[in-house]
């Protein structure tokens, strides 16, 4: 079963590799080019060297002549692939609720007053008094 590089056309990043018996259909956002075994080896070596990054198709074109030939497809021009690195999408760590942080701080510091709470969290005196009244 042949392998295909799945390329995000707007960013030119290789999103992944697909194994399909049929040629995948290109769209405005997705493009598929053949991925021979040698190109796959170089792709996976590149991924091992750069964990957390997604390679630009130009990176793999410079490493593998077969990928270059399949993209250029006999066309002529002055364009050459450039090397640029993009990080994979980073997920944000879960943010703890501010009210629960303040409640925990009040529980750990029962002798503190609204002024200390305001200094610690910058919530304002009215809000600090309301938190003290609610969680004491």
N, C-alpha and C positions, 0 to 999 in steps of 0.2 A: 504494500500500500504506500503510495507516494506521500511525502511530507510537504507541507506548505508553510512559509512564513506568513504570519498574520500581521499586517502593517496598518497602523492607524495613519491614514493619509494626511490629515491636517498637521500632525506633529512629526510624521516620518519615523515614528518609533515602532520597533518590533514588539508587538504585544505578546506574541506567543507563537507556538508551532502547532499546526493542525495536521493530523493524518487523515486523509480522505481518499477514497477510491475515485471520486469525481472531482473535477476542477471546481473549487468554491467560486461563488459569484461575487464579483467586485461591486462595491457601492461607492457613494460619495465619501464615506468615512472609512471603509475597510478595503484593503487591497491584499491580494494573495499572490505570492510568487513561489515558484518551485524551490524546495530546500533539499539539495542533494546531501548525501551522507557527509562529505568533506566539509560542506558549509555548516551543517549541523554540529559537527565536532568543534569547529572554530567558534560557532555561536555559544555552545555550552562552555567552552574554555573561557570565552569572554565573560560570560555570566559568573563563572567561578571566581574570576579575577576581580570583578566589580559587583559584589553582592549589594542588593537593594537598588541597582540601577537598571534601566531599560535601555538597550542599545539603539542608537539611530541606525537606520538601514545603511547609511553611508559608512559607518564603522565596519559593518559586515561586508560591504562592497569592497572596501580596501583590503580586507583579509581574504576574501574568497573571489577569485576570478569568475567562477560560475554564477554567483549571485550578481556580479557586475554585468555579465553578459545577458542574464535574463531580464535585468532592469533596462539596460541600454537597448537591447533588442535590435542592434544594427543601426540605430539612429546615431547621427553625428552631432557634435556640439562642443562647447567649451566648458560645460559644467563638469566639475569634479566633486566627488564626495568629500565632505568636511567632517572632521572629528569634533563632536560636541557631546557632552554627557548630560543626561537628564535623570533626576532621581525619580524613583517610583513614587506613587501617591502615598503620602504618609498619613497614617491614621492618628487622630488626636487621642491622647489618653482620656479616660473618663473624668469629667470634672465633678468634684464633689459639690453638693448643694451648699450655698453660702449660709443658709439658715442652720443647717446641721453642723457646719463648722463653728458657728457662733454658739450654738447650744452646747457643743462639746467643750468649747473654751470656757463658757460660764460654769459648766459642771466641774471642770478641773480647777477653776479659780473662783471659789465662792466668795472670797473676801473682796474681790475687785468690784468697782462700781461702774456707773455709766461712762465716766470720764476715761477710765482705763480701756473700756470696750471701744469707745470712739477712737482712742489713740491706736489701738491694735488693728481695727478693721476699717477705720475712716468712714463710719456709717452715719455720722451726725448724732447730735445729742438726743433729739427726739426719738430716732430709731433705736439708739442705744438704750434709752429708758424703757422703750416698748419691749425690746429683747430681754432686758433684765426682769421686767414684770412678768413676761411670758415664761421664761425658763428658770426662774428661781423658785 
